[in-house]
Amino acid sequence: MTTGTAITGSGVWHPEHVLENDELCVAFNTFVERDNARNAEAIAAGTKQPLKASSPEFIVKASGIQRRYIYDKTGVLDPERMCPNIADRTDDQIAVQAELGVHAVQRALAAAGRTGEDVDLVVCGASMLQRQYPAMAIEIQGAIGARGMGLDLTAGCASVTAALMFACNAVQTGMSTCAVVVAPELMSAHNNWRERDGHFIFGDASVALVIEPVERARAGAWEVRSIRAQSKWSTNIRNNFGFLNRCDPSTQLAADKLFYQAGRRVYKDVVPAASVFITEHLAAHQLRADQISRYWLHQANQNMNDLIAERILGRAATREEAPAILAEYGNTASAGAPIAFSLHSDDLPTGSYGVMSAFGAGYSFGSLLLQRM
């Protein structure tokens, strides 16, 4: 029971700007007041529903999120704009998303004791990509001075686990000797900050992991014992932005070109599906849930994570068993589970088992069974 590969280093990076719930709600509620005033006649006639205000208490109860890091908050806090201010860059400048990725990769390589020249594969796994081509991974590859190849991979919030599966397979087959998986999630740019049920969800962050053959790993690395992935078609989490949008000017800037979801449906679907998915992964290797020291789950919603962990364990999980980063980072899409791993794994002793699992749009699921070396 091994892939012959190991996570030998990881690194996390986030922007310096912190967006608190209270300041976010001030901006959002100002937007709501102005929009309701602009549509007062339609609201009075019953042809339009008034927008509802938000509150920090509502956000925490709904998600567990208290703040998030964000690339730019000036535009988000402008009630007339409600969108981050991120200037275009020329083709000879590094892309914003690639820059986020480079920051995390540099930290991961330092943790692994490697340099960019050691890397011969870069896989960028992210829920949304700044552009279609050239691949963001190739730009990151060039920026760090890596060899080999780079490619992008997207599977919603399970993008990192899918990218890790590809990287581990490449190392296992000898196609790569030192691979980097990176998730630069610039979530603020495709969040709908004007939508009450989603205006508080996302934060920006980047995380990277170094994958090498297990025989090259140092003490303290995490052997990848097993990987499992699954997908099932659903439209309950969606973002319709793409190159065909320009072909229909009437819907080019519609709200569905940003993140949207049927939140209650997602909760109802994903909680049992993720619980069964992880439980079956453990059972395939004759492991009980209580033999796993730590569960690094996808950081989408604290209530969801708590219930998934409870279903797996048959009881409420402690924060040591299922660490959370939501209160500080918000939902960072595919970066969430590996950020939780990066920040909450060093304290475990040799021989400890851990599970890193993510689930998202698709639906897509990914799970890695890890053991401390």
C-alpha positions in Angstrom: 0.0 0.0 0.0 2.1 2.8 -1.3 2.5 5.0 -4.4 6.3 5.2 -3.9 6.0 9.0 -3.6 6.1 11.5 -0.8 5.2 15.1 -0.1 8.7 16.5 0.8 7.8 20.1 1.3 4.8 22.5 1.3 4.4 26.3 1.3 1.5 28.7 1.8 1.3 32.3 0.7 -1.5 34.9 1.0 -1.9 38.6 0.2 -1.3 41.1 3.0 -4.8 42.6 2.9 -7.3 41.3 5.5 -11.0 41.7 4.8 -13.1 41.5 8.0 -16.7 40.5 8.2 -17.8 43.8 9.7 -16.3 46.0 7.0 -17.5 43.7 4.3 -21.1 43.9 5.6 -21.0 47.7 5.8 -20.1 47.9 2.1 -22.6 45.1 1.1 -25.5 46.7 3.1 -24.8 50.1 1.6 -25.1 48.5 -1.8 -28.3 46.8 -0.8 -29.8 50.1 0.5 -28.9 51.8 -2.8 -30.2 49.0 -5.0 -33.5 48.8 -3.1 -33.9 52.6 -3.4 -33.2 52.5 -7.2 -35.9 49.7 -7.5 -38.4 51.1 -5.0 -41.3 51.3 -7.5 -40.8 47.7 -8.7 -40.5 46.5 -5.1 -43.7 48.3 -4.1 -45.5 46.9 -7.1 -44.3 43.4 -6.2 -42.5 42.8 -9.4 -39.1 42.7 -7.7 -38.0 41.3 -4.4 -36.0 43.6 -2.2 -32.4 42.6 -1.5 -31.7 41.5 2.1 -29.0 42.9 4.3 -26.1 40.8 5.7 -24.4 40.8 9.1 -21.2 39.4 10.7 -23.3 37.1 12.8 -25.1 35.7 9.8 -21.8 35.0 8.1 -20.2 33.2 11.1 -23.3 31.1 11.7 -23.6 30.2 8.0 -19.9 29.4 7.3 -17.6 29.8 10.3 -15.7 32.5 8.4 -14.6 35.6 10.3 -12.1 37.2 7.8 -10.2 36.4 4.7 -7.1 37.5 2.9 -7.8 39.3 -0.4 -5.6 40.6 -3.2 -7.4 44.0 -3.2 -10.2 45.1 -1.1 -10.7 48.7 -2.2 -12.9 47.7 -5.1 -14.8 45.1 -3.0 -15.6 47.8 -0.3 -16.8 50.3 -2.9 -20.6 49.8 -3.0 -20.8 51.1 -6.5 -18.2 48.5 -7.7 -18.1 45.4 -5.5 -15.2 43.9 -7.4 -11.5 43.9 -6.7 -9.3 46.4 -8.5 -6.7 44.4 -10.3 -5.0 46.1 -13.2 -4.2 44.3 -16.5 -0.6 43.4 -17.0 1.3 43.3 -20.3 2.3 40.1 -21.9 5.9 40.6 -20.8 4.9 40.9 -17.1 4.2 37.9 -14.9 0.5 37.2 -14.6 -1.1 37.9 -11.3 -2.2 34.2 -10.7 1.3 33.0 -11.7 2.9 35.4 -9.3 0.7 34.0 -6.5 1.8 30.6 -7.5 5.5 31.4 -7.5 5.4 32.8 -3.9 4.0 29.5 -2.6 6.3 27.3 -4.8 9.4 29.2 -3.5 8.3 28.4 0.1 7.6 24.8 -0.7 10.9 24.3 -2.4 12.7 25.8 0.6 10.9 23.4 2.9 11.9 20.5 0.8 15.5 21.6 0.4 15.2 21.9 -3.3 15.6 24.7 -5.9 13.8 25.5 -9.1 16.4 23.7 -11.1 15.6 20.4 -9.4 12.0 20.6 -10.6 11.0 18.8 -13.8 7.2 19.0 -13.6 4.9 21.7 -12.5 1.1 21.0 -12.3 -1.1 24.0 -11.6 -4.4 22.9 -10.1 -6.9 25.7 -9.6 -10.7 26.1 -9.7 -10.4 29.0 -12.2 -7.5 30.0 -14.4 -6.6 33.6 -15.3 -6.2 32.5 -19.0 -6.6 29.5 -21.1 -3.1 29.5 -22.7 -0.2 29.5 -22.4 -0.6 27.3 -19.3 -0.2 29.1 -15.9 2.0 26.2 -14.9 4.4 26.9 -17.8 4.7 30.5 -16.7 5.4 29.4 -13.1 7.8 26.8 -14.4 9.8 29.5 -16.3 9.7 31.9 -13.3 11.3 29.4 -10.9 13.8 28.1 -13.5 12.4 24.5 -13.6 13.0 21.9 -16.3 10.6 19.4 -17.9 7.1 20.4 -18.5 4.1 22.3 -17.0 0.4 21.8 -17.4 -2.8 23.2 -15.9 -5.5 21.0 -14.4 -8.9 22.0 -13.1 -11.6 20.0 -11.3 -13.3 22.7 -9.2 -12.3 22.6 -5.5 -10.8 19.2 -6.0 -8.2 20.6 -8.5 -5.3 20.1 -6.1 -6.0 16.5 -5.2 -6.4 15.8 -9.0 -3.1 17.6 -9.7 -1.4 15.6 -6.9 -2.7 12.4 -8.4 -1.2 13.3 -11.7 2.1 14.4 -10.1 2.4 11.3 -8.0 1.7 9.1 -11.0 4.4 11.0 -13.0 7.0 10.4 -10.2 5.9 6.8 -9.7 6.4 6.0 -13.4 9.7 7.8 -13.6 8.4 10.6 -15.9 9.4 13.1 -13.1 11.9 13.1 -10.3 10.8 16.3 -8.6 7.3 17.6 -9.2 5.6 20.7 -7.9 1.8 21.0 -7.5 0.6 24.5 -7.0 -2.9 26.0 -6.4 -2.9 29.8 -6.8 -6.5 30.6 -6.0 -7.5 34.2 -6.8 -11.1 33.6 -5.7 -12.0 37.3 -5.1 -11.9 37.9 -8.8 -14.7 35.6 -9.7 -16.9 35.9 -6.6 -20.2 37.7 -6.8 -19.8 40.2 -4.0 -23.3 41.5 -4.5 -25.0 38.2 -3.7 -26.0 37.8 -0.1 -25.5 34.0 0.3 -22.1 34.1 -1.3 -20.6 37.6 -0.8 -18.6 36.5 2.2 -17.4 33.0 1.1 -14.0 33.4 -0.6 -10.5 34.5 0.1 -7.3 34.6 -1.9 -4.3 32.3 -1.1 -1.8 30.0 -2.8 -0.3 26.7 -1.7 2.3 24.4 -3.2 3.6 20.9 -2.5 6.7 19.1 -3.7 6.4 15.5 -4.7 9.4 13.2 -4.9 10.2 9.5 -4.9 9.9 8.1 -1.4 13.5 7.0 -1.3 14.6 10.7 -1.7 12.4 11.9 1.1 13.9 13.0 4.4 12.6 12.2 7.9 9.4 14.1 8.5 8.1 13.9 5.0 4.7 12.5 4.2 4.5 9.3 2.2 1.6 9.1 -0.2 0.2 5.7 0.5 -2.9 5.8 -1.6 -4.9 8.2 -3.8 -8.5 8.0 -4.8 -10.6 10.2 -7.1 -14.2 10.3 -8.3 -16.5 12.6 -10.2 -20.3 12.8 -10.8 -22.1 15.3 -13.0 -23.9 18.1 -11.2 -24.7 21.7 -12.0 -25.2 22.8 -8.4 -21.8 24.6 -8.3 -21.1 26.5 -11.4 -19.2 29.3 -13.1 -20.1 29.8 -16.8 -17.3 32.2 -17.7 -15.5 31.2 -20.9 -14.5 32.2 -24.3 -17.9 31.6 -25.8 -19.4 34.4 -23.6 -18.4 37.1 -26.1 -20.5 35.4 -28.8 -23.8 36.3 -27.0 -23.5 40.0 -26.0 -26.9 39.8 -24.3 -25.6 37.6 -21.5 -21.9 38.5 -21.6 -21.8 40.1 -18.2 -24.6 38.1 -16.5 -24.3 36.9 -12.9 -23.7 33.3 -14.0 -20.3 34.3 -15.3 -19.2 34.4 -11.7 -19.4 31.7 -9.0 -22.9 30.6 -8.1 -24.3 27.6 -6.4 -27.5 26.0 -5.1 -26.0 26.0 -1.6 -28.6 24.0 0.3 -28.6 21.3 -2.5 -24.8 21.2 -2.4 -24.8 20.7 1.4 -27.4 17.9 1.1 -25.4 16.2 -1.7 -21.8 16.6 -0.6 -22.0 15.8 3.1 -23.1 12.1 2.6 -21.1 11.7 -0.6 -17.8 12.9 0.9 -18.3 10.9 4.1 -18.9 7.7 2.1 -16.0 8.5 -0.3 -13.5 8.9 2.5 -14.8 6.0 4.6 -14.6 3.6 1.6 -11.0 4.9 0.8 -10.0 3.9 4.4 -11.8 0.6 4.3 -10.0 -0.4 1.0 -6.8 -0.4 3.1 -8.3 -2.0 6.2 -8.0 1.2 8.2 -10.6 2.4 10.8 -11.5 6.1 11.0 -10.0 6.3 14.5 -6.7 5.2 13.2 -6.3 8.4 11.2 -4.6 11.1 13.3 -5.8 14.0 11.2 -8.3 14.9 8.5 -7.4 17.8 6.3 -10.7 18.4 4.7 -11.7 20.9 2.0 -12.3 24.2 3.7 -15.6 25.3 2.2 -17.9 25.6 5.2 -17.3 24.8 8.9 -20.7 23.3 9.4 -20.2 21.0 6.4 -16.7 19.9 7.6 -18.0 19.2 11.1 -20.8 17.0 9.9 -18.6 15.1 7.4 -16.0 14.4 10.1 -18.7 13.3 12.5 -20.1 10.9 10.0 -16.7 9.4 9.3 -15.8 9.1 13.0 -19.2 8.4 14.4 -18.8 11.2 16.8 -17.8 14.9 16.8 -14.2 15.5 15.7 -11.8 17.6 17.7 -10.0 20.5 16.1 -6.8 18.5 16.4 -8.4 15.7 14.4 -10.0 18.0 11.8 -8.2 21.3 11.8 -10.0 24.4 10.3 -8.6 27.4 8.6 -11.9 28.9 7.5 -12.1 31.5 10.3 -8.9 33.2 9.1 -8.7 32.3 5.3 -12.3 31.9 4.3 -13.0 29.4 1.4 -9.8 29.3 -0.7 -11.3 26.6 -3.1 -8.8 23.9 -4.0 -6.1 25.5 -1.8 -8.0 24.9 1.4 -7.2 21.3 2.2 -3.5 21.5 1.4 -3.3 24.8 3.4 -4.8 23.0 6.4 -2.2 20.2 5.8 0.7 22.7 5.5 -0.3 24.5 8.7 -1.4 21.6 10.8 0.9 18.6 10.1 4.3 19.2 11.7 3.2 18.2 15.2 2.3 14.6 14.3 4.8 11.8 15.1 6.4 9.3 12.7 4.0 6.6 11.6 0.9 8.8 11.9 -1.8 8.5 9.2 -3.6 11.5 7.8 -6.2 12.1 5.0 -6.2 15.1 2.7 -9.5 15.3 1.0 -11.3 17.8 -1.2 -14.6 18.0 -2.9 -16.2 20.6 -5.2 -17.9 21.4 -8.5 -18.5 18.6 -10.8 -19.1 17.1 -8.3 -15.5 16.1 -8.0 -13.8 14.3 -5.1 -10.2 13.5 -4.3 -8.5 11.9 -1.3 -4.9 11.1 -0.3 -4.0 8.7 2.4 -0.7 9.9 3.9 1.7 8.6 6.5 4.5 10.5 8.4 7.9 9.3 7.7 
